[in-house]
Amino acid sequence: MLLELLSVIGVGLVIVGGFVVLNRYVRPMNRLVRRTDKSLHQGDKLRAMQLATINKRTIVLADSLVAQQTELEVLRGQIVDVVRQEAGGIRVETRRQVRQAVNVLRSGAADESDHVAADPSIPLPPVELRMGGEHFKDDQAFHDLAARDVRQLEQYAGLDARSRLLDWGCGAGRLAVGVKQAFGHIADYHGVDVQAVLINWAKANLEDEHTHFTRVDLANRRYNPSGTREYTIPGDDASVDVFYAYSVFSHMQSDESAAYLKEIARLLAPGGRAVITGFVEEGVLDWAENPEGYGPLQWSGPLHCTRFDRAAFERLVFEAGLAVDRFVYGQETDGQSLYTLRHR
């Protein structure tokens, strides 16, 4: 009898303990789970609402981009019309040619800040000796672009009255005219070119105590095919503060470019800068002569246009002991790009 009573009591204690565990632990846990499920459900609803809002915004942005693209196509058509009217025989079939043709027009029109009153005491070369494009035939445009070149050199290379400047490929002295207009004279201006007729005119009309010109008989298949196969630029080591080569590498073979870049490194004084231009693009052959369908003009004859792949050209720069200080894409004559170089 006692055993039966103890068994009943034991079972009762187990049942009571079960209720205690149920009330203290299980039911609160179930309530927590239900609240968590509810919160998660609400979070899903919130995320769904956010996604719907994002999708609506995306659709609005997409519609806006389509409208802008339509406007750009209209603008492109207008640009093509203007370029065809203003730039004569420039080709504008492709987007790249449109961009480069616009750069041609831009390079032919100096900024308002570059307009200068021509100094009548500084002679200008005759029209037939003005290299670089049709826009140079106008006297005021010639003065304005010479002034622009000087200001570029002031900004990019630190040109001032104390500078020693080497103008490689100087032609008949456009930059010399700009220097005289801006400074009267600098410490030393040295113009170098392979074309005798241009140098002879510059020596006779622009040379003075601080300004001199040198004709070099170096080979170039376009401008001096019978010249000597030497890759040298006259000047002592570390004797140049500012080196300028406008539209020179645009008419040069790859091996010649590599050799002359090393000459630039030799000539530059500590802290000196070189400003050069050339045809440079990304994702093209390392070097190409008169590439078909490229640029705003119909290239013809030896080395009329020599185009470099940007990475390939900058590799030559590095191997010459130089580094790129500045790169400005496609803003110079016929869509050339501009580099400022310094010692590594």
LINFENLIN-V715511 format. One record per backbone hydrogen bond with DSSP energy under -0.5 kcal/mol. CO is the residue of the C=O (numbers start at 1). NH is the residue of the N-H. E is the energy in kcal/mol with one decimal. If there is no record, write none. Layout:
((CO;NH;E) (CO;NH;E))
This chain:
((1;5;-2.3) (2;6;-2.5) (3;7;-2.1) (4;8;-2.3) (5;9;-2.5) (6;10;-2.6) (7;11;-2.5) (8;12;-2.4) (9;13;-2.5) (10;14;-2.2) (11;15;-2.4) (12;16;-2.8) (13;17;-2.8) (14;18;-2.3) (15;19;-2.3) (16;20;-2.4) (17;21;-2.7) (18;22;-2.8) (19;23;-3.0) (20;24;-2.8) (21;25;-2.6) (21;26;-1.6) (22;27;-2.8) (25;29;-1.9) (26;30;-2.5) (27;31;-2.5) (28;32;-2.5) (29;33;-2.5) (30;34;-2.5) (31;35;-2.6) (32;36;-2.8) (33;37;-2.8) (34;38;-2.3) (35;39;-2.8) (36;40;-3.0) (37;41;-2.4) (38;42;-2.5) (39;43;-2.8) (40;44;-2.6) (41;45;-2.1) (42;46;-2.4) (43;47;-2.9) (44;48;-2.4) (45;49;-2.3) (46;50;-2.6) (47;51;-2.8) (48;52;-2.2) (49;53;-2.1) (50;54;-2.7) (51;55;-2.8) (52;56;-2.2) (53;57;-2.4) (54;58;-2.8) (55;59;-2.4) (56;60;-2.3) (57;61;-2.9) (58;62;-2.9) (59;63;-2.6) (60;64;-2.3) (61;65;-2.8) (62;66;-2.4) (63;67;-2.2) (64;68;-2.6) (65;69;-2.7) (66;70;-2.2) (67;71;-2.2) (68;72;-2.8) (69;73;-2.3) (70;74;-2.1) (71;75;-2.8) (72;76;-3.0) (73;77;-2.1) (74;78;-1.9) (75;79;-2.7) (76;80;-2.8) (77;81;-2.0) (78;82;-2.4) (79;83;-3.3) (80;84;-2.6) (81;85;-1.7) (82;86;-2.9) (83;87;-3.1) (87;90;-1.5) (94;98;-2.1) (95;99;-2.5) (96;100;-2.6) (97;101;-2.6) (98;102;-2.3) (99;103;-1.8) (100;104;-2.0) (101;105;-2.1) (102;106;-2.6) (103;107;-2.8) (104;108;-1.3) (106;109;-1.5) (111;114;-2.1) (112;115;-1.4) (116;118;-0.7) (118;120;-0.8) (119;122;-2.0) (121;123;-0.7) (126;129;-2.2) (127;130;-1.7) (129;131;-0.9) (133;136;-1.3) (134;137;-2.0) (135;138;-1.0) (138;142;-2.5) (139;143;-2.5) (140;144;-2.9) (141;145;-2.6) (142;146;-1.8) (143;147;-2.3) (144;148;-2.2) (145;149;-2.2) (146;150;-1.9) (147;151;-2.2) (148;152;-2.3) (149;153;-2.2) (150;154;-2.2) (151;155;-2.4) (152;156;-3.6) (153;157;-1.8) (153;159;-1.9) (154;158;-0.8) (160;163;-2.0) (161;187;-1.0) (163;165;-0.6) (163;188;-1.8) (164;241;-2.0) (164;242;-2.1) (165;167;-0.6) (165;190;-2.5) (166;168;-0.9) (166;244;-2.8) (167;169;-0.6) (167;170;-0.7) (167;192;-2.7) (170;173;-1.9) (170;174;-0.8) (173;177;-2.1) (174;178;-1.9) (175;179;-2.7) (176;180;-2.4) (177;181;-2.3) (178;182;-2.3) (179;183;-3.1) (179;184;-0.7) (180;184;-1.3) (183;185;-1.6) (188;165;-3.4) (189;212;-2.4) (190;167;-2.8) (191;214;-2.8) (192;169;-3.3) (192;170;-2.0) (193;216;-2.1) (194;196;-0.8) (195;199;-2.0) (196;200;-3.0) (197;201;-1.4) (198;202;-2.3) (199;203;-2.9) (200;204;-1.8) (201;205;-1.6) (202;206;-3.0) (202;207;-1.0) (208;211;-0.6) (210;189;-2.6) (211;208;-2.4) (212;191;-2.5) (214;193;-1.8) (214;216;-0.6) (216;218;-1.0) (217;228;-2.6) (220;224;-2.6) (224;220;-1.6) (224;227;-1.8) (228;219;-2.8) (228;230;-1.6) (230;232;-0.7) (236;239;-1.3) (240;269;-3.1) (241;273;-2.2) (242;166;-2.5) (243;275;-3.1) (244;168;-2.9) (245;247;-0.6) (245;248;-0.6) (245;277;-1.7) (248;251;-2.0) (249;252;-0.8) (250;306;-1.9) (253;257;-2.4) (254;258;-2.2) (255;259;-1.9) (256;260;-2.6) (257;261;-2.2) (258;262;-1.3) (259;263;-1.4) (260;264;-2.2) (261;265;-2.1) (262;266;-1.9) (263;267;-2.3) (264;268;-2.2) (266;238;-2.6) (267;239;-0.8) (267;240;-2.2) (269;272;-2.9) (273;243;-2.4) (274;276;-0.5) (274;341;-3.1) (275;245;-2.3) (276;339;-3.0) (277;248;-0.6) (277;249;-0.7) (278;280;-0.7) (278;337;-3.4) (279;308;-2.7) (281;310;-3.0) (286;309;-1.8) (288;290;-0.5) (288;307;-2.7) (291;294;-1.6) (296;91;-1.5) (297;299;-0.9) (301;304;-1.3) (305;290;-3.8) (305;307;-0.5) (306;279;-0.7) (307;288;-2.0) (308;281;-2.3) (309;313;-2.7) (310;314;-2.7) (311;315;-1.4) (312;316;-1.5) (313;317;-2.0) (314;318;-2.1) (315;319;-2.6) (316;320;-1.4) (317;322;-2.2) (318;321;-1.8) (321;344;-2.1) (323;325;-0.6) (323;342;-2.0) (326;340;-2.3) (327;329;-0.5) (328;338;-2.8) (332;335;-2.4) (332;336;-0.5) (333;336;-1.2) (336;332;-2.7) (337;278;-1.9) (338;328;-2.7) (339;276;-2.2) (340;325;-3.6) (340;326;-1.5) (341;274;-2.3) (342;323;-2.8))
